[in-house]
Every structure is written in C-alpha cells, then in structure tokens.
Amino acid sequence: MFNLRNTSFILFVTLLNVINFVDRQFISSFAPFLKRDLGLSDTEIGLLTGIVFIFFYTVAGLFVGTLADRYNRTRIIGIGVILWSAFTAISGFAKNFFQLAAPRLFIGIGESTITPTTMSILSDRFNQERLGFAAGFYYLGVPVGVGASLLIAGYIEPIIGWRGCFYLLGFLGLILGFLMLLVKDSPRKNISVRPDSQSFSEIISLLYKAITTSKSLVFTILAGTLYHVVLGAAQFEVIWAVADKGFNPNTFGQINGWIFVVFGVLGSLFGGIASDWALKNYGLPRTWFLLILTIILMPLAFTRYLDTDNILFWVGICSSAFSLGCFYGPIFAVIQELVPSSIKGTVVAFNLLCLNMLGIASGSILFGIIADYAVAQGYENPYTNLLVGFSVLFLIFGPILYFLAGRYYESDRKKLQKEFS
C-alpha cells in the first residue's frame, strides 16, 4: 500500500545518501587532478580514500549508532550533513596533502551519522517483506553517488575546476542538512524500555552479545568486509583507466558516470526487490541470493580488463556497477532482520566499521603502496594486475562466507529473538 509519508522520507534520505557518496567519491573521481595539482602519490590517494577518512568515520559511527538507539534520529542526521558539507567546501582551499587530509577527518565524522540512523528509522517504517526494497532504495545512494561524482568530474570540472566542485557540493549539502532538521523522527517499534534509558556501555554489551550469539551475523559482516577490500582497491579506478587504458580523465568520468547511474540503479532496485521476492516465496536467505549473483556476475566483471575496443570491456564495466548496486539492500536487510530493535543502529554502525575500516581502508592503502612500488619498478599495466588480484581474492572466499551466513540465518534469527525477548 502506498504511504506518502514513508515515500517522501525515503526519497529525501536517499538524496542525502547520494550527496554522501558523491562527497566520499570525490577524491577518487578527481585523483588525476589532485595528483597533478597537489603532487600527491598513489599512497597518499590511498590514505585519503582510506584510513584518513575512514578511521574517524567508523569510530564516530559506532558512537553515533548508540545515539541513534537512544535519541532523536533525524536531528542526528541533519547535524551530520551540515558538518560534512561545511568541511567539503573547506577542502576546496587545500594546497597540499595535509590541508586536504585535515577536513577529511571531520567529513568522516559527519558522514558517520546518516546510515546507522536511517537504517534504524527504515526498520520502523517498513515491515520485513519490504525491508529489502527499502534498504536497496536507500542504497541507490552508492551507484548514483559514485556515478554523479564521476559525471561532475567529467562535465563540471572543466568549467569550474575541481576546487569549484568541492565548493558547490558543500553549499548544496548545507541546504539539505538544515532541511533535515525540520523532519520529525518516527515512533520506534518493539521497544520495551525507553531508548534513552540505556547507557553506552549497556548497548555495547548487547552488541557483543548479538555478535557472539549469531554465526549468521558474523559471516554476513565478514563477507561484506571482504567485498569492501575490493572496493578499496577500486578507489583507483579512474587512475587505472587513465594510466593503463589511456582514457582522458574527463571522458572516462562522463562515460563511467552514466554507466554507474543506469546500471547501479538497476542493480540496487533488483537486489532489494528480488531478494524480498526470493525470501517470501522460497525462503531463500538474502545472503544465498548474493551468493548466486556473485557466481553469475563476478566472472563478467573480469572482462573489463580486456582491450577497450572489445565490447566485452564495456560489459565488464556495466556488470561491476550492477553488482555493486545489488549488494547493499540484501546485506543491510539481513542485519535489520537478525538483530533486536534496541540495538539496530549500533549493529549497523559496527557493520560499517568493519566494511570501511577493515575493508575499504585496508584495501585502498595496500593497493596504493603496492601501486607506487609497481610503477617505480616499471611493471606493465600495474593497476590492471592489482585490480585483478583483489577481485580473485573475493571470488575465492566471498561465496563461502555468503553460504555460511545463509546456512545459520533462520536458526540464528530465532535464537536472537529468544535471547533478547
């Protein structure tokens, strides 16, 4: 049944998440220009897209997750959007690595507010049969944000420069952040105690109990973390396209940006809707749904390393965008389904900590260090070979983790309901 209030809310928070990922992707999208103008190395690009941003993002996120389980969630989001947008604009003044790195710390803190709080609200607004769709729609922010960031680099950078793009995005985010402060929070479902009566230590204790109780939760988080190691390496995709494939950075941004918007959106909608359908009609765990998709789509993604005049090269680019879109809806729906309402925000924040700190941060810095070495040694197609290696790592272990997560899903869901009832 159509619900105007819920529809308006999910459209607005999805727009905020688009801005979130445009901002997060900016360093990667503008990497060739930042290397040229600020003299950055691959290792420094890896630091900026990885640990410099992610350490504060994940640590603050865990704290914010506990706040989301206790206090007004829409105000938390609004304050976060205002914070990260202000420092995005400040980033446009950077003259060197350190002046670009310092604002990234505060951007990470600001962006840590949106997903734990939003996923907590969505679980209160949508039932289990529609939760995959809701999470998948919200996570349209990933492919649309990544695609929009590339499009900005392709179309707007030649007009106003990369600094102007930072100023523009920061100004837009400030407007949306103040609007979010006006949105009312949603009533919480299935809460037996007042949310603000739980202390930080009590919520962390419940988080520990949930993780040690549920094998399915652990394997779901591990699978997502490994996938994000590959996404950490993918922060160098624009540099790869320029250095190994001979693209002009603006041209690649234009083409790949549209691909991410179109195929990423299709993937997000498909992942959310199809995983809901498979769970409802066949009892198929969402992680087994992702297992099947991985086996089908991952081999196609390797064709992106062929010559650019081969049509399969573009098949691989499109497949990568589609599979990225499919991931988030099912994964976050599983977590929301497994854990009790009292710690949904905290568990989402912990998951983000693992995805980003252990996944993207380690993947990006490791890739950057190895890439600097490979380029210095004069290896042929260094970025291509590294990207292939990271992808093979996930193809070997990812399906195993998805299978184990699905195997324990139903029994763990019942166990957690009993433990926290």
C-alpha positions as CSV (number, residue, x, y, z in Angstrom):
1,M,0.0,0.0,0.0
2,F,1.3,3.4,-1.0
3,N,2.3,5.6,2.0
4,L,3.0,9.2,1.1
5,R,4.8,9.9,4.4
6,N,7.2,6.9,4.1
7,T,7.7,7.6,0.4
8,S,8.7,11.2,1.0
9,F,11.0,10.2,3.8
10,I,12.9,7.5,1.8
11,L,13.2,9.8,-1.2
12,F,14.8,12.5,0.9
13,V,17.2,10.3,2.9
14,T,18.2,8.6,-0.4
15,L,19.0,12.1,-1.8
16,L,21.1,12.7,1.3
17,N,22.9,9.4,0.8
18,V,23.6,10.3,-2.9
19,I,25.2,13.5,-1.7
20,N,27.1,11.4,0.9
21,F,28.6,9.1,-1.7
22,V,29.3,11.9,-4.2
23,D,31.3,13.5,-1.4
24,R,33.0,10.3,-0.4
25,Q,33.9,9.5,-4.1
26,F,35.3,13.0,-4.8
27,I,38.9,12.1,-4.0
28,S,38.8,9.1,-6.3
29,S,37.0,10.9,-9.1
30,F,39.4,13.8,-9.0
31,A,42.5,11.7,-8.3
32,P,44.3,12.5,-11.6
33,F,43.8,16.3,-11.0
34,L,44.8,16.1,-7.3
35,K,48.0,14.2,-8.2
36,R,48.8,16.8,-10.8
37,D,47.9,20.0,-8.8
38,L,48.9,18.9,-5.3
39,G,51.7,16.5,-6.2
40,L,50.1,13.5,-4.5
41,S,51.3,9.9,-4.7
42,D,49.2,6.8,-5.0
43,T,49.9,6.0,-1.4
44,E,48.6,9.5,-0.4
45,I,45.5,8.9,-2.5
46,G,45.0,5.6,-0.8
47,L,45.4,7.3,2.6
48,L,42.8,10.0,1.7
49,T,40.2,7.5,0.4
50,G,41.1,5.1,3.2
51,I,42.3,5.5,6.7
52,V,42.4,9.3,6.9
53,F,38.6,9.4,6.3
54,I,37.6,6.0,7.5
55,F,39.2,5.9,10.9
56,F,37.1,8.8,12.2
57,Y,34.1,7.7,10.1
58,T,34.0,4.3,11.7
59,V,34.9,5.2,15.3
60,A,32.4,8.1,15.4
61,G,29.9,5.8,13.6
62,L,29.9,3.3,16.5
63,F,29.2,6.1,18.9
64,V,26.5,7.6,16.6
65,G,24.9,4.2,16.3
66,T,24.4,4.1,20.1
67,L,22.9,7.7,19.9
68,A,20.6,6.6,17.2
69,D,19.3,3.9,19.5
70,R,18.6,6.5,22.2
71,Y,17.9,9.9,20.8
72,N,16.2,11.9,18.0
73,R,17.5,10.3,14.8
74,T,16.5,12.9,12.2
75,R,18.3,15.7,14.1
76,I,21.4,13.5,14.3
77,I,21.3,13.1,10.5
78,G,20.8,16.8,10.0
79,I,23.7,17.9,12.2
80,G,25.9,15.3,10.4
81,V,25.0,16.6,6.9
82,I,25.7,20.2,7.9
83,L,29.1,19.1,9.4
84,W,30.4,17.1,6.5
85,S,29.1,19.7,3.9
86,A,31.0,22.6,5.6
87,F,34.3,20.7,5.6
88,T,33.7,19.5,2.0
89,A,33.6,23.2,1.0
90,I,36.7,23.9,3.1
91,S,38.5,21.1,1.2
92,G,38.4,23.2,-1.9
93,F,41.1,25.5,-0.4
94,A,43.7,22.7,0.1
95,K,47.2,23.3,-1.2
96,N,48.8,20.1,-0.2
97,F,48.1,16.6,1.2
98,F,47.8,17.7,4.9
99,Q,45.4,20.5,4.1
100,L,43.2,18.0,2.2
101,A,43.5,15.4,4.9
102,A,42.5,17.5,7.8
103,P,39.0,18.3,6.6
104,R,38.5,14.6,5.6
105,L,38.7,13.7,9.3
106,F,35.6,15.9,10.1
107,I,33.9,14.8,6.9
108,G,34.2,11.3,8.2
109,I,32.6,12.2,11.5
110,G,29.7,14.0,9.8
111,E,29.0,11.2,7.3
112,S,29.0,8.6,10.1
113,T,25.7,9.9,11.2
114,I,23.5,9.0,8.2
115,T,23.4,5.3,7.7
116,P,23.0,3.9,11.2
117,T,20.2,6.3,12.0
118,T,18.5,6.0,8.6
119,M,18.5,2.2,8.6
120,S,17.1,2.3,12.2
121,I,14.3,4.5,11.0
122,L,13.5,2.4,7.9
123,S,13.2,-0.7,10.0
124,D,10.5,1.1,12.0
125,R,8.7,2.3,8.9
126,F,8.8,-0.9,6.7
127,N,7.9,-4.5,7.5
128,Q,10.2,-7.4,6.8
129,E,8.6,-8.2,3.5
130,R,9.5,-4.7,2.2
131,L,12.7,-4.1,4.1
132,G,15.0,-5.3,1.3
133,F,13.4,-2.9,-1.1
134,A,13.7,0.0,1.4
135,A,17.3,-0.7,2.2
136,G,18.1,-1.2,-1.5
137,F,16.3,2.0,-2.5
138,Y,18.2,4.0,0.2
139,Y,21.5,2.5,-1.1
140,L,20.8,3.8,-4.5
141,G,23.0,6.5,-3.0
142,V,26.1,4.3,-3.7
143,P,25.8,3.9,-7.5
144,V,24.1,7.2,-8.1
145,G,26.5,9.0,-5.8
146,V,29.6,7.3,-7.4
147,G,28.2,7.9,-10.9
148,A,27.3,11.6,-10.1
149,S,30.7,12.2,-8.7
150,L,32.3,10.9,-12.0
151,L,29.9,13.0,-14.0
152,I,30.8,16.1,-12.0
153,A,34.5,15.3,-12.7
154,G,33.7,14.8,-16.4
155,Y,31.4,17.7,-17.1
156,I,31.7,20.3,-14.4
157,E,35.4,20.2,-13.6
158,P,36.4,21.6,-17.0
159,I,34.2,24.6,-16.3
160,I,34.8,25.5,-12.6
161,G,37.8,23.3,-11.7
162,W,38.0,20.6,-9.0
163,R,38.0,23.3,-6.3
164,G,34.8,24.8,-7.5
165,C,33.2,21.3,-7.4
166,F,34.1,21.0,-3.8
167,Y,32.6,24.4,-3.0
168,L,29.4,23.6,-4.9
169,L,28.8,20.3,-3.3
170,G,29.4,21.7,0.2
171,F,26.9,24.5,-0.4
172,L,24.2,22.1,-1.6
173,G,24.8,19.8,1.4
174,L,24.4,22.7,3.8
175,I,20.9,23.5,2.4
176,L,19.8,19.8,2.7
177,G,21.2,19.4,6.2
178,F,19.2,22.3,7.5
179,L,16.0,20.9,5.8
180,M,16.6,17.6,7.6
181,L,16.5,19.3,11.0
182,L,12.8,20.0,10.2
183,V,11.9,16.3,9.7
184,K,10.2,14.5,12.5
185,D,11.6,11.2,13.9
186,S,9.5,8.0,13.6
187,P,8.0,6.0,16.5
188,R,10.1,3.0,17.4
189,K,8.7,-0.5,17.1
190,N,9.1,-3.4,19.6
191,I,10.9,-1.3,22.2
192,S,10.2,-2.5,25.8
193,V,12.2,0.3,27.5
194,R,12.8,3.9,26.9
195,P,15.7,4.2,24.3
196,D,17.5,7.0,26.3
197,S,17.4,4.9,29.5
198,Q,20.2,2.6,28.1
199,S,23.8,3.7,28.7
200,F,26.5,3.5,26.1
201,S,28.2,0.5,27.9
202,E,24.9,-1.3,28.1
203,I,24.3,-1.0,24.3
204,I,27.9,-2.1,23.6
205,S,27.3,-5.1,25.8
206,L,24.2,-6.0,23.9
207,L,26.2,-5.6,20.6
208,Y,28.8,-8.1,21.9
209,K,26.0,-10.5,22.9
210,A,24.4,-10.4,19.5
211,I,27.7,-11.0,17.7
212,T,28.7,-13.9,19.9
213,T,25.2,-15.4,19.6
214,S,24.8,-15.3,15.8
215,K,27.1,-17.0,13.4
216,S,25.0,-15.7,10.5
217,L,25.6,-12.1,11.6
218,V,29.3,-12.7,11.8
219,F,29.6,-14.4,8.4
220,T,27.4,-11.7,6.8
221,I,29.7,-9.0,8.2
222,L,32.8,-10.9,7.1
223,A,31.5,-11.3,3.5
224,G,30.7,-7.6,3.3
225,T,34.1,-6.7,4.7
226,L,36.0,-8.8,2.1
227,Y,33.9,-7.3,-0.7
228,H,34.9,-3.8,0.6
229,V,38.6,-4.7,0.4
230,V,38.0,-5.0,-3.4
231,L,36.0,-1.7,-3.3
232,G,39.0,-0.1,-1.5
233,A,41.2,-1.1,-4.4
234,A,38.5,0.3,-6.8
235,Q,39.2,3.8,-5.4
236,F,42.0,3.8,-8.0
237,E,39.7,3.0,-11.0
238,V,40.0,6.5,-12.6
239,I,43.8,6.3,-12.2
240,W,43.7,2.8,-13.8
241,A,41.6,4.0,-16.7
242,V,44.0,6.9,-17.4
243,A,47.3,5.1,-16.8
244,D,46.6,1.5,-18.1
245,K,43.7,2.1,-20.6
246,G,44.7,5.5,-22.0
247,F,41.5,7.4,-21.2
248,N,41.2,11.1,-20.7
249,P,40.1,11.5,-17.1
250,N,37.1,13.8,-18.1
251,T,36.0,11.4,-20.8
252,F,36.2,8.4,-18.5
253,G,34.3,10.3,-15.9
254,Q,31.5,11.1,-18.3
255,I,31.1,7.5,-19.7
256,N,31.6,5.6,-16.4
257,G,29.4,8.1,-14.5
258,W,26.4,7.4,-16.7
259,I,27.1,3.6,-16.5
260,F,27.1,3.8,-12.7
261,V,23.9,5.8,-12.6
262,V,22.0,3.5,-15.0
263,F,23.3,0.0,-14.1
264,G,23.9,0.8,-10.5
265,V,20.3,2.0,-10.0
266,L,19.1,-1.2,-11.8
267,G,21.2,-3.3,-9.5
268,S,20.0,-1.6,-6.4
269,L,16.4,-2.0,-7.3
270,F,16.9,-5.6,-8.5
271,G,18.9,-6.6,-5.4
272,G,16.3,-5.2,-3.0
273,I,13.1,-6.3,-4.8
274,A,14.4,-9.7,-5.9
275,S,15.8,-10.6,-2.5
276,D,12.4,-9.7,-0.9
277,W,10.7,-11.9,-3.5
278,A,13.1,-14.9,-3.1
279,L,12.8,-14.8,0.7
280,K,9.0,-14.5,0.6
281,N,8.3,-17.2,-2.0
282,Y,11.1,-19.6,-1.5
283,G,12.5,-18.9,1.9
284,L,15.9,-18.2,0.2
285,P,18.2,-16.3,2.6
286,R,19.3,-13.0,1.2
287,T,23.0,-14.0,1.5
288,W,22.3,-17.0,-0.7
289,F,20.7,-14.7,-3.1
290,L,24.0,-12.7,-3.1
291,L,25.9,-16.0,-3.5
292,I,24.0,-16.8,-6.7
293,L,24.6,-13.3,-8.0
294,T,28.3,-13.4,-7.3
295,I,28.7,-16.7,-9.1
296,I,26.9,-15.3,-12.1
297,L,28.2,-11.7,-12.3
298,M,31.7,-11.8,-10.9
299,P,33.2,-13.6,-14.0
300,L,31.6,-11.0,-16.2
301,A,33.4,-8.3,-14.3
302,F,36.8,-9.6,-15.3
303,T,36.1,-8.7,-18.9
304,R,36.6,-5.0,-18.0
305,Y,40.4,-5.8,-18.2
306,L,40.3,-6.6,-21.9
307,D,41.2,-4.0,-24.6
308,T,38.9,-1.0,-24.7
309,D,37.9,-1.6,-28.3
310,N,36.4,-5.0,-27.3
311,I,32.6,-4.8,-26.5
312,L,33.2,-7.1,-23.5
313,F,35.3,-4.4,-21.9
314,W,32.1,-2.3,-21.5
315,V,30.1,-5.4,-20.5
316,G,32.5,-5.8,-17.6
317,I,32.2,-2.1,-16.6
318,C,28.4,-2.4,-16.6
319,S,28.5,-5.7,-14.7
320,S,30.6,-4.2,-12.0
321,A,28.2,-1.3,-11.5
322,F,25.2,-3.6,-11.5
323,S,26.7,-6.0,-8.9
324,L,27.7,-3.1,-6.6
325,G,24.1,-1.9,-6.6
326,C,22.8,-5.3,-5.8
327,F,24.9,-5.7,-2.6
328,Y,23.7,-3.2,-0.1
329,G,19.9,-3.8,0.1
330,P,20.2,-7.6,0.9
331,I,23.1,-7.2,3.3
332,F,21.6,-4.4,5.4
333,A,18.2,-6.1,5.4
334,V,19.7,-9.3,6.8
335,I,21.2,-7.3,9.7
336,Q,18.0,-5.5,10.4
337,E,16.1,-8.8,10.4
338,L,18.5,-10.6,12.7
339,V,19.1,-8.1,15.5
340,P,16.7,-6.7,18.1
341,S,15.2,-3.3,17.7
342,S,17.1,-1.9,20.8
343,I,20.5,-2.1,19.0
344,K,19.7,-1.9,15.3
345,G,21.6,1.4,14.9
346,T,24.6,0.1,16.9
347,V,24.9,-3.1,14.9
348,V,24.6,-1.2,11.6
349,A,27.4,1.1,12.8
350,F,29.5,-1.9,13.8
351,N,29.0,-3.4,10.4
352,L,30.0,-0.1,8.7
353,L,33.1,-0.1,10.9
354,C,34.1,-3.5,9.6
355,L,33.2,-2.7,6.0
356,N,35.1,0.6,6.0
357,M,38.0,0.2,8.4
358,L,38.9,-3.5,7.7
359,G,37.6,-3.4,4.1
360,I,38.0,-0.1,2.2
361,A,40.8,1.4,4.4
362,S,43.0,-1.7,4.2
363,G,42.2,-2.3,0.5
364,S,43.0,1.3,-0.6
365,I,46.2,1.8,1.4
366,L,47.5,-1.7,0.4
367,F,46.7,-1.0,-3.2
368,G,48.3,2.4,-3.1
369,I,51.6,1.2,-1.6
370,I,51.9,-1.7,-4.0
371,A,51.0,0.5,-6.9
372,D,53.7,3.1,-6.1
373,Y,56.2,0.2,-6.0
374,A,55.0,-1.4,-9.2
375,V,55.1,1.9,-11.1
376,A,58.5,2.7,-9.8
377,Q,59.7,-0.7,-11.0
378,G,58.3,-0.1,-14.4
379,Y,55.9,-3.0,-14.4
380,E,53.5,-3.2,-17.3
381,N,49.8,-2.5,-16.6
382,P,50.4,-2.3,-12.8
383,Y,46.9,-1.1,-11.9
384,T,45.2,-3.7,-14.0
385,N,47.1,-6.6,-12.5
386,L,46.5,-5.4,-9.0
387,L,42.7,-5.0,-9.6
388,V,42.5,-8.5,-11.0
389,G,44.3,-9.9,-7.9
390,F,42.0,-8.2,-5.5
391,S,38.9,-9.4,-7.4
392,V,40.2,-13.0,-7.4
393,L,40.5,-12.9,-3.6
394,F,36.8,-12.1,-3.2
395,L,35.7,-14.6,-5.8
396,I,37.5,-17.4,-3.9
397,F,36.3,-16.6,-0.4
398,G,33.2,-14.5,-0.8
399,P,30.8,-17.2,-1.9
400,I,31.9,-19.4,1.0
401,L,31.0,-16.7,3.5
402,Y,27.7,-16.0,1.9
403,F,26.8,-19.7,2.1
404,L,27.7,-20.0,5.8
405,A,25.7,-16.8,6.6
406,G,22.6,-18.2,4.9
407,R,23.0,-21.7,6.5
408,Y,22.7,-20.3,10.0
409,Y,20.3,-17.4,9.2
410,E,16.9,-18.9,10.3
411,S,18.2,-20.6,13.4
412,D,20.1,-17.6,14.5
413,R,17.1,-15.3,13.9
414,K,15.0,-17.4,16.2
415,K,17.9,-17.6,18.8
416,L,18.4,-13.8,18.9
417,Q,14.6,-13.2,19.2
418,K,14.6,-15.6,22.2
419,E,17.8,-14.1,23.8
420,F,16.6,-10.5,23.6
421,S,12.8,-11.0,24.2
